């Protein structure tokens, strides 16, 4: 079974990759990757008026940032329009669909009369069983013949069994009057032809499943396993929208959230594995199952996202973290780190990635290694460099010329120097921070000295003392 399992993500390229869509993609990716199956990507670009190449690229970029790799090339739904029409015409030839010549005015009149009489407004076409000899030479749509009695049961892995009376289903249009296929037909044909075994998507598509099952049944195709997941809400319990803040995956990249933290958070947004909050990709692939998805909408919580991102940054491989920081700067439109400063940043990462929740926070802590002499202290740091403090720095500098450049040795010489000055090391820390970083709040003085090295540390202290 594992080799045959296929999931898909099928976004419409009408805008950015919504954070809800990103979670849907993640769930499909985890389910396939954890079972040795395939994860496919289909771009549902049948809405030609709203679909744009820029939106398609935004989706691809968003998936790439999240690390959600797909198998094979992306499928264009629009490019498969002839295949969709072929299926509709096959059902027409087999008597499982029919030509409907009813005009929009006639359909509207039918519904108005039904409302006035208190009947269902579900349209019943007079052409369903009409003799072809009565067909007029007029435009027509192709409708599938919906079952008229009994029930359709959607066996959903998240929602449970959902039963819909067949008399509530209309004879769905499959081909428009201009011969173009509708979305509902295209989805079914594409999923079948792509070998999709599990359709994991938002529960706003749940009602579509019953209508799509008509096509599966009419064609004699296997119905995929359904899993309709609840939508994401904001902290106020309402559907996630612009008023809640950023919505696009790339917006979160540009704000400096690490991809691993975002994957972890999105996985936990509506799915759980016991009480586990922090986990790796490998664990997520191993643990993820449809049974762990809740039925209620999940609430997006920025503080939880930041907490998980902080944990992932603290445990990240330094080389991979630096690579992602460079990508973040490009995504955010910020100046790149010069080649000459990249080695310094790499050396600083073990000391600044702890307790950083986003890349801007991390880079702020790493300011000391990214700045260049002459160091321009901010207002608060400048106050720590009064004449007395500069004199103390002048006296300290000779003690650092020959000391072994290791933490224990540096701690010892600085503490001894403070004692000789009849003060505590804490009193030295302010001037040292100002001299080394130009800031009042920095990483540990010893961390900065180790990263900067003896030569640069002495140069900064001498410059500040002067």
C-alpha positions in Angstrom: 0.0 0.0 0.0 2.8 2.4 0.9 4.1 2.6 -2.7 0.6 3.3 -4.0 -0.3 6.1 -1.6 -0.6 9.4 -3.3 -1.6 12.8 -1.9 -1.8 16.1 -3.6 -2.0 19.9 -2.9 -4.1 21.8 -5.4 -4.0 25.6 -4.9 -5.6 28.2 -7.1 -3.0 30.7 -8.4 -5.1 33.8 -7.6 -2.9 35.2 -4.8 -0.2 34.3 -2.2 0.1 30.9 -0.5 -2.4 31.4 2.4 -1.2 30.1 5.7 -4.2 27.7 5.7 -3.2 26.4 2.3 0.4 26.0 3.7 -1.0 23.8 6.5 -3.0 21.7 4.0 0.1 21.2 1.9 2.0 20.2 5.0 -0.5 17.7 6.1 -0.5 16.1 2.6 3.3 16.1 2.6 3.7 14.6 6.0 1.1 11.9 5.3 2.8 10.9 2.0 6.4 11.2 3.2 5.8 9.3 6.4 4.4 6.3 4.4 6.7 6.2 1.4 4.0 7.6 -0.9 4.0 10.4 -3.4 3.1 14.1 -2.8 1.9 15.8 -6.0 1.3 19.4 -6.8 -1.5 20.6 -9.1 -2.1 24.3 -10.0 -5.8 24.8 -10.4 -5.6 27.6 -13.0 -8.9 27.1 -14.7 -10.1 30.6 -13.6 -8.2 32.4 -16.4 -9.4 35.9 -15.4 -7.8 35.6 -11.9 -4.9 33.2 -12.3 -1.6 34.8 -12.8 2.0 33.6 -13.3 3.1 35.8 -10.4 0.6 34.0 -8.0 1.8 30.6 -9.3 5.4 31.6 -8.5 4.4 32.8 -5.1 2.9 29.4 -4.3 6.0 27.6 -5.5 8.3 30.0 -3.5 6.2 29.5 -0.4 6.3 25.7 -0.7 10.1 25.9 -1.3 10.6 28.1 1.8 8.6 25.6 3.9 10.7 22.7 2.5 7.6 20.9 1.1 9.1 19.2 -1.9 6.7 17.6 -4.4 7.2 14.6 -6.7 7.3 15.3 -10.4 6.5 18.5 -12.2 3.5 20.6 -11.2 0.3 19.8 -13.1 -1.6 22.6 -14.8 -5.4 21.9 -14.6 -6.1 24.3 -17.4 -3.8 22.4 -19.7 -5.9 19.3 -19.2 -9.2 20.8 -20.3 -9.6 18.4 -23.3 -9.3 15.4 -21.0 -11.9 16.8 -18.7 -14.3 17.4 -21.6 -13.5 13.8 -22.9 -14.9 12.4 -19.6 -18.0 14.5 -19.7 -18.7 13.4 -23.3 -18.1 9.8 -22.4 -20.8 10.0 -19.7 -23.0 11.8 -22.2 -22.6 8.9 -24.7 -23.3 6.3 -22.0 -26.6 8.1 -21.0 -25.2 9.0 -17.6 -25.3 12.7 -18.5 -27.5 14.8 -20.7 -27.7 18.0 -22.8 -29.6 20.7 -21.0 -30.9 23.6 -23.1 -32.5 25.5 -20.2 -31.6 29.2 -20.3 -30.5 31.2 -17.2 -33.8 33.1 -17.4 -35.8 29.8 -17.3 -33.7 28.5 -14.4 -34.3 31.7 -12.5 -38.0 31.6 -13.2 -38.2 28.0 -11.9 -36.5 29.0 -8.7 -38.7 32.0 -8.2 -41.8 29.9 -8.6 -40.4 27.3 -6.2 -39.8 29.9 -3.5 -43.3 31.3 -4.0 -44.7 27.8 -3.5 -42.5 26.9 -0.6 -40.7 24.1 -2.6 -37.0 23.3 -2.9 -35.2 25.6 -5.3 -33.0 22.7 -6.5 -33.3 22.9 -10.3 -34.9 19.9 -12.1 -34.2 20.2 -15.8 -36.9 19.3 -18.2 -34.2 17.9 -20.6 -33.0 15.1 -18.3 -35.0 12.4 -20.1 -36.0 14.3 -23.2 -36.0 12.6 -26.6 -33.0 13.8 -28.7 -35.3 14.4 -31.6 -36.8 17.3 -29.6 -33.4 19.0 -29.1 -33.3 22.6 -30.4 -30.4 24.0 -32.3 -29.3 26.1 -29.4 -26.4 26.2 -26.9 -26.5 23.6 -24.1 -24.7 22.6 -21.0 -23.9 19.0 -20.1 -25.3 17.9 -16.8 -24.6 14.6 -14.9 -27.6 12.6 -13.9 -27.7 12.7 -10.1 -29.2 9.8 -8.2 -32.8 10.8 -7.3 -33.3 8.5 -4.2 -31.3 6.9 -1.5 -28.3 8.5 0.3 -24.7 9.3 -0.4 -22.3 8.6 2.5 -19.0 10.5 2.7 -16.7 8.3 4.8 -14.4 11.0 6.1 -11.3 10.2 8.2 -11.7 13.5 10.2 -15.5 14.3 10.1 -16.7 10.7 10.4 -19.5 9.4 8.2 -21.5 12.3 6.6 -24.8 11.3 5.0 -26.5 13.4 2.4 -29.9 12.6 0.9 -29.6 12.2 -2.8 -32.8 14.3 -3.5 -30.7 17.2 -2.2 -28.2 16.8 -5.1 -28.8 18.6 -8.3 -27.8 17.5 -11.8 -24.5 19.2 -11.7 -23.2 21.0 -14.8 -20.0 19.4 -16.1 -19.5 21.3 -19.4 -20.5 24.9 -19.9 -22.3 26.1 -23.0 -19.0 27.1 -24.5 -17.7 23.5 -24.0 -15.3 24.3 -21.2 -15.3 22.0 -18.1 -16.3 23.2 -14.7 -14.0 23.0 -11.6 -15.9 20.1 -10.0 -15.4 17.9 -13.0 -11.8 18.9 -13.5 -10.9 18.1 -9.9 -12.3 14.5 -10.1 -10.7 13.7 -13.4 -7.3 15.1 -12.3 -7.3 13.3 -9.0 -8.2 10.0 -10.7 -5.6 10.4 -13.5 -2.9 11.4 -11.0 -3.6 8.3 -9.0 -4.6 10.3 -5.9 -5.6 7.9 -3.1 -6.1 10.4 -0.2 -7.8 13.8 -0.6 -6.8 15.9 2.4 -8.3 19.4 2.1 -10.2 22.1 4.0 -13.7 21.2 5.3 -15.1 24.0 3.2 -14.9 21.3 0.4 -16.9 18.7 2.4 -20.2 19.3 0.6 -18.3 19.1 -2.7 -17.4 15.5 -2.0 -20.9 14.3 -2.4 -21.2 15.9 -5.8 -17.8 14.8 -6.9 -18.7 11.2 -5.9 -21.4 11.2 -8.6 -18.6 11.4 -11.2 -16.5 8.7 -9.5 -19.5 6.4 -9.4 -20.6 7.2 -13.0 -17.1 6.5 -14.3 -16.7 3.4 -12.1 -13.6 4.8 -10.5 -12.4 4.2 -7.0 -13.4 7.0 -4.6 -10.3 8.3 -2.7 -10.1 8.4 1.1 -11.5 11.7 2.2 -10.1 13.8 5.1 -11.7 17.3 5.4 -9.8 19.4 7.9 -11.2 22.3 9.9 -10.2 25.8 8.8 -7.9 28.0 10.8 -9.4 30.8 13.0 -7.8 33.8 14.6 -7.4 34.2 18.3 -10.9 35.7 18.4 -12.4 32.5 17.1 -13.3 34.0 13.7 -12.1 32.8 10.3 -8.4 33.9 9.8 -8.3 37.1 7.7 -6.3 40.2 7.2 -7.5 41.7 10.4 -5.5 39.0 12.3 -2.2 40.0 10.6 -0.1 38.3 8.0 -1.8 35.6 5.9 0.8 34.6 3.4 3.5 32.0 4.0 6.1 34.4 2.4 5.0 37.1 4.8 6.1 34.9 7.7 9.4 34.2 5.9 10.0 38.0 5.4 9.2 38.5 9.2 12.1 36.2 10.0 10.4 33.0 11.2 12.5 29.9 10.6 10.9 27.3 8.3 11.4 24.4 10.8 9.5 26.3 13.5 6.7 27.2 11.1 6.4 23.5 10.0 6.3 22.4 13.6 3.6 25.0 14.5 1.4 24.4 11.5 1.5 20.6 12.1 0.3 21.2 15.7 -2.4 23.6 14.4 -5.3 21.2 14.4 -3.4 17.9 14.8 -1.9 16.4 17.9 0.3 13.6 19.0 -0.3 13.2 22.7 1.1 16.2 24.6 4.1 16.7 22.2 4.5 20.3 21.2 8.1 20.5 19.9 9.2 17.8 17.4 11.5 17.4 14.4 10.5 16.7 10.8 11.5 13.1 11.2 9.2 12.7 14.2 6.3 14.5 12.4 6.6 12.2 9.4 6.6 9.2 11.7 3.7 10.3 14.0 1.4 12.1 11.6 -1.9 10.4 11.0 -5.4 11.4 10.0 -6.9 10.2 13.3 -4.9 12.9 15.2 -6.7 15.7 13.4 -9.4 17.4 15.5 -12.9 18.4 14.2 -12.9 21.9 15.7 -11.2 24.9 14.0 -7.7 25.6 15.2 -6.7 29.1 16.5 -3.6 30.8 15.2 -1.5 31.9 18.2 1.6 34.0 17.3 3.2 33.5 20.8 3.1 29.7 20.4 4.6 30.1 16.9 7.4 32.2 18.3 8.0 29.8 21.2 8.5 26.9 18.8 10.6 28.9 16.4 12.9 29.8 19.3 13.3 26.2 20.2 14.1 25.2 16.6 16.6 28.0 16.2 18.4 27.0 19.4 18.8 23.4 18.1 19.5 24.3 14.5 22.7 23.4 12.7 24.7 26.6 12.4 25.5 26.2 8.7 21.9 25.6 7.8 20.8 28.5 10.1 23.2 30.9 8.4 21.9 29.8 5.0 18.3 30.5 6.0 19.3 33.9 7.5 20.8 34.9 4.2 17.6 33.8 2.4 15.5 35.8 5.0 17.4 39.0 4.3 16.7 38.6 0.5 13.0 37.8 1.1 12.6 40.8 3.4 14.4 43.1 1.0 17.1 43.9 3.5 20.9 44.5 2.8 22.8 41.3 2.5 25.6 40.3 4.9 28.9 40.9 3.2 31.1 37.9 2.5 33.7 39.3 5.0 31.1 39.3 7.8 29.6 35.9 7.1 32.4 34.0 8.8 32.0 36.2 11.8 28.2 35.5 11.9 28.8 31.8 11.7 31.2 32.0 14.6 28.6 34.0 16.6 25.6 31.8 16.0 26.2 29.4 18.9 26.1 32.4 21.2 23.2 34.4 19.8 20.7 31.7 18.6 19.7 30.8 22.1 16.5 32.6 23.1 16.1 34.2 19.7 12.6 33.7 18.3 13.1 35.3 14.9 15.9 36.2 12.6 15.6 39.9 13.3 16.1 39.2 17.0 19.1 37.0 16.3 20.7 39.6 14.0 20.2 42.2 16.6 22.1 40.1 19.1 24.8 39.5 16.5 25.1 43.3 15.8 28.6 43.2 17.5 30.1 41.0 14.8 28.2 42.5 11.9 29.2 46.1 12.7 32.6 47.6 11.7 35.0 50.0 13.4 34.8 52.8 14.2 32.0 51.6 16.6 29.3 54.2 17.0 27.7 53.7 20.4 24.0 54.4 20.8 22.9 56.9 23.3 22.6 54.5 26.2 26.0 52.9 25.5 27.7 56.3 25.1 26.8 57.1 28.7 28.8 54.1 29.8 31.9 55.5 28.1 32.5 58.4 30.4 36.1 59.6 31.1 36.5 57.3 34.2 35.3 54.2 32.2 37.6 55.0 29.3 40.5 55.2 31.7 39.6 51.8 33.1 39.5 50.3 29.6 43.0 51.8 29.0 44.3 50.1 32.1 42.6 46.8 31.2 43.9 46.5 27.6 47.5 45.4 28.6 46.1 42.6 30.7 44.4 41.1 27.6 47.5 41.1 25.3 49.0 37.9 26.6 46.1 36.1 28.3 45.2 32.7 26.9 42.1 33.5 24.7 39.7 31.0 26.3 36.7 31.7 28.4 38.1 30.5 31.8 41.3 32.6 31.3 39.3 35.7 30.2 36.9 35.4 33.1 39.9 35.1 35.5 41.8 38.1 34.2 38.7 40.3 34.1 37.6 39.3 37.6 41.1 39.9 38.9 41.3 43.2 37.3 37.9 44.2 38.7 39.1 43.2 42.2 42.2 45.3 41.7 40.0 48.2 40.9 38.1 47.6 44.1 34.9 46.9 42.1 32.9 44.0 40.7 32.9 42.7 37.2 29.4 43.9 36.7 30.7 47.5 36.9 33.1 46.7 34.0 30.4 45.0 31.8 28.7 48.3 30.7 31.8 50.0 29.3 32.9 46.7 27.8 29.5 46.2 26.0 29.6 49.8 24.8 33.2 49.4 23.5 32.7 46.0 21.8 29.2 46.4 20.4 28.1 50.0 20.8 25.1 48.8 22.6 24.0 48.6 26.2 22.3 45.2 25.7 24.4 42.5 24.1 25.4 38.9 24.4 27.8 38.0 27.2 31.0 40.1 27.2 33.1 36.8 27.1 31.0 35.4 24.2 31.7 38.6 22.2 35.4 38.6 23.0 35.7 34.9 21.9 33.9 35.6 18.6 35.7 38.8 17.9 39.1 37.4 18.7 42.1 39.0 20.5 43.1 41.5 17.7 39.6 42.9 17.1 38.7 43.0 20.8 41.9 45.0 21.6 41.3 47.3 18.7 37.8 48.1 19.8 38.8 48.7 23.4 41.7 50.9 22.5 39.5 52.9 20.1 36.8 53.4 22.8 39.4 54.3 25.4 40.8 57.0 23.1 
